[in-house]
């Protein structure tokens, strides 16, 4: 199965994007857009925000969008995916997005932790956009939000958002992308990768959610593992995820983020390592989580040899 790609390179976590932002180099941004489309991206994520290596003033980022959005649409008709926690970032981007050039844009993302969730839903309705739902967090018992530690919780959050988006924003299932969450595999002592995989299966087999897309942010997965093995681990994970219903990946298209054959030995090794991370009678999650981490490190060592 070939996964569809949301290209993530217009993000200051990447050096080329960071340089383009610091120099206000519109041609640099356009080159990033064209490269990602050439490598198969069907959406382009656009996030101008602070990272560990770059501080961005929110007002400056928003002020740049009326220049950046039309410039990106000058070089590609692939729809854009606007990615930020601030509602005014999204509103400004959408106001300068030309629907005569590109199909419906994608809002990345809404979640129960969003400060202006109702306002974001109003924006989705007003501008008739597609939307990514973060289903890996739920409302806390005492208010606020908390991570989902059970696949059933992720499934319930996804269902709640789909109902809300359909009733309040007029969305249809095929306009909704569900992100079940993806933790760094080398530090996943809570078993969150298994939670996400199991949640994908629940969501993809639920008739009420039929037609919804499933997406993960792939760069989270191999964070902390040796650089030379990261893309191999990512591709093995995508094989497991695609079997559970994943059809979109937010990632670097230049690394060809696609599944490898299901009979590749690395897929079996990763599957076995993740199985180590599942609690069992007499083995609590804390212990099994560390077993999973050790198994992942063994795989990394083998791949590095």
C-alpha positions in Angstrom: 0.0 0.0 0.0 1.3 3.4 -1.0 0.8 6.1 1.7 -0.2 9.6 0.8 2.2 12.3 2.0 1.8 15.6 3.8 5.2 17.2 3.3 6.6 18.7 6.5 9.7 20.6 5.3 8.3 24.1 5.7 9.0 24.0 9.4 11.8 25.7 11.3 12.8 22.4 12.7 14.5 21.9 9.3 17.6 24.0 8.4 16.4 25.0 4.9 13.1 26.4 6.2 14.9 28.0 9.1 17.2 29.8 6.7 14.4 30.9 4.5 12.5 32.3 7.5 15.5 34.1 8.9 16.3 35.7 5.5 12.7 36.1 4.5 13.7 34.2 1.4 10.5 33.6 -0.5 12.3 31.8 -3.3 13.8 29.4 -0.6 10.3 28.6 0.6 9.1 28.1 -3.0 12.0 25.7 -3.6 11.0 23.7 -0.6 7.4 23.5 -1.9 8.5 22.4 -5.3 10.9 19.8 -4.0 8.2 18.2 -1.8 5.7 18.1 -4.6 8.3 16.5 -6.9 8.8 13.9 -4.2 5.1 13.0 -4.1 3.5 15.3 -1.4 -0.2 15.8 -1.8 -0.4 18.5 0.9 2.3 20.9 2.1 2.4 21.6 5.8 3.2 25.3 6.6 4.3 26.1 10.1 6.2 29.2 10.9 6.9 28.9 14.6 9.6 28.7 17.2 11.9 25.7 17.6 14.9 24.8 19.7 17.1 26.6 17.2 14.9 29.4 16.1 12.7 31.9 18.0 9.8 33.2 16.1 7.6 36.1 17.2 4.0 35.1 16.5 3.0 38.5 15.2 5.9 38.5 12.7 4.9 35.0 11.5 1.3 36.0 11.0 2.4 39.2 9.2 4.4 37.1 6.8 1.6 34.8 5.8 0.0 37.3 3.2 3.3 37.1 1.4 4.1 33.4 1.9 0.8 31.8 1.1 0.3 33.3 -2.4 4.0 32.7 -3.1 3.6 29.0 -2.4 0.5 28.9 -4.6 2.4 30.5 -7.4 4.6 27.4 -7.7 2.2 24.6 -6.9 -1.6 23.9 -6.8 -1.1 21.2 -4.2 -3.3 22.2 -1.2 -1.6 23.7 1.9 -1.8 22.4 5.5 -1.8 25.2 8.0 -0.2 24.1 11.2 -0.2 26.3 14.4 -1.7 26.5 17.8 -2.9 30.1 17.3 -6.3 30.7 15.7 -5.2 34.0 14.1 -2.4 32.3 12.3 -5.0 30.0 10.7 -7.5 32.8 9.9 -4.8 34.9 8.2 -3.5 32.0 6.2 -7.0 31.1 5.1 -7.9 34.6 4.1 -5.0 34.7 1.7 -5.5 31.2 0.3 -6.8 31.1 -3.2 -9.3 28.3 -3.8 -9.3 29.0 -7.5 -5.7 27.6 -7.5 -5.8 24.8 -5.0 -8.4 22.5 -3.5 -9.5 22.7 0.2 -6.7 23.4 2.6 -6.1 21.3 5.7 -6.1 22.6 9.3 -3.5 21.0 11.5 -4.9 20.5 14.1 -7.7 20.5 16.6 -7.5 18.8 20.0 -9.2 18.9 23.4 -6.3 21.0 24.8 -6.8 23.8 22.3 -7.6 27.0 24.1 -10.1 28.2 21.4 -11.5 24.9 20.2 -15.0 26.2 19.4 -13.4 29.1 17.5 -11.3 26.7 15.5 -14.4 24.7 14.6 -16.2 27.9 13.5 -13.2 28.7 11.3 -13.3 25.2 9.7 -16.9 25.8 8.8 -16.4 29.4 7.6 -13.6 28.5 5.3 -14.8 25.0 4.4 -11.5 23.2 5.2 -10.4 19.7 5.9 -9.1 19.1 9.4 -6.7 17.0 11.4 -8.0 15.8 14.8 -5.5 14.9 17.5 -7.2 12.0 19.2 -4.3 11.0 21.5 -5.5 13.3 24.3 -8.8 13.4 26.2 -10.6 15.6 28.6 -9.3 15.1 32.1 -11.6 14.1 35.0 -10.7 17.3 36.8 -10.7 19.5 33.7 -8.0 20.2 31.2 -6.6 17.4 29.1 -4.6 14.2 29.6 -2.9 11.6 27.3 -4.9 8.6 26.2 -3.4 5.4 27.5 -5.9 3.1 26.1 -6.8 2.5 22.4 -10.5 2.7 23.3 -10.0 6.2 24.6 -8.4 7.3 21.4 -11.3 5.8 19.5 -13.8 7.5 21.7 -12.1 10.9 21.2 -12.0 10.4 17.5 -15.7 9.6 17.5 -16.5 12.6 19.6 -14.7 14.9 17.3 -16.2 13.4 14.1 -19.7 13.9 15.5 -18.8 17.5 16.6 -17.3 18.4 13.2 -20.2 16.9 11.3 -22.9 18.6 13.4 -21.2 22.0 14.1 -18.9 22.5 11.0 -20.8 20.5 8.3 -17.8 18.2 7.7 -18.1 14.8 6.1 -15.9 11.9 7.1 -13.6 12.2 4.1 -12.8 15.7 5.2 -11.5 14.5 8.6 -8.0 13.2 9.3 -7.5 11.4 12.6 -4.1 11.4 14.3 -4.0 8.7 17.0 -0.6 9.8 18.2 3.0 8.5 17.8 5.6 8.4 20.5 9.4 8.2 20.2 10.0 4.4 19.9 13.3 4.6 21.9 11.6 6.1 25.0 8.1 4.7 24.8 7.8 3.2 28.3 4.1 3.8 28.4 3.3 1.6 25.4 1.9 4.5 23.4 2.9 3.2 20.1 0.9 0.1 20.7 -2.0 2.2 21.8 -1.8 4.2 18.5 -1.6 1.0 16.4 -4.5 -0.6 18.2 -6.6 2.6 18.0 -6.0 2.7 14.2 -7.6 -0.7 13.9 -10.6 0.3 16.0 -11.1 3.5 14.0 -10.6 1.9 10.6 -13.1 -0.8 11.3 -15.8 1.4 12.9 -18.6 1.9 10.4 -19.4 5.3 11.9 -15.9 6.5 11.1 -15.7 5.0 7.6 -14.0 7.3 5.1 -12.0 9.2 7.7 -8.3 9.3 7.1 -5.6 8.2 9.5 -2.4 10.2 9.8 0.7 10.3 12.0 3.6 12.7 12.3 6.4 10.3 11.4 9.4 12.4 12.6 8.4 11.6 16.2 8.8 7.9 15.9 12.6 7.4 15.5 13.6 10.5 17.5 16.6 9.6 19.8 17.7 6.6 17.7 20.9 6.6 15.7 20.6 8.8 12.6 21.8 6.1 10.2 18.9 3.7 11.2 16.0 6.1 11.6 14.5 5.9 8.2 14.7 2.1 8.2 12.8 2.0 11.5 10.3 4.5 10.2 9.5 2.4 7.1 9.1 -0.7 9.2 6.7 1.1 11.5 4.7 2.4 8.5 4.3 -1.2 7.3 2.7 -2.1 10.7 0.6 1.0 10.7 -0.6 0.7 7.1 -1.9 -2.8 7.9 -4.0 -1.2 10.7 -5.5 1.4 8.4 -3.0 4.3 8.2 -3.3 6.0 4.8 -1.5 9.4 5.3 1.9 10.3 6.7 3.1 13.7 7.8 6.8 13.5 7.0 9.8 14.4 4.9 9.0 13.3 1.4 12.6 13.4 0.3 13.2 10.3 2.5 10.4 8.3 0.7 8.3 7.6 3.9 6.6 4.4 2.6 6.1 0.9 4.0 8.6 -1.8 3.2 7.4 -5.3 2.3 5.6 -7.0 5.2 8.0 -10.0 4.9 11.1 -7.9 5.5 12.9 -9.2 8.6 13.0 -5.7 10.1 9.2 -5.6 10.2 9.1 -8.9 12.2 11.8 -7.6 14.6 10.0 -4.3 15.2 6.7 -6.1 15.7 8.3 -8.4 18.2 9.9 -5.5 20.1 6.6 -3.7 20.3 5.0 -6.9 21.6 7.6 -6.8 24.4 6.0 -3.5 25.3 2.6 -4.9 26.1 1.8 -5.7 29.7 0.9 -9.2 30.6 0.0 -11.1 33.8 2.7 -10.3 36.4 4.5 -7.8 34.1 3.1 -4.2 34.5 3.4 -1.6 31.8 6.4 0.1 33.5 8.4 -3.1 33.2 7.2 -4.1 29.7 7.9 -0.6 28.5 11.6 -0.9 29.5 11.7 -4.4 27.8 10.4 -2.8 24.6 13.1 0.0 24.8 15.9 -2.6 25.3 14.6 -4.6 22.3 14.5 -1.4 20.2 18.1 -0.6 21.2 19.1 -4.1 20.1 17.6 -3.6 16.7 19.4 -0.2 16.4 22.7 -1.9 17.3 22.2 -4.6 14.7 21.3 -2.1 12.0 24.3 0.1 12.8 26.8 -2.8 12.5 
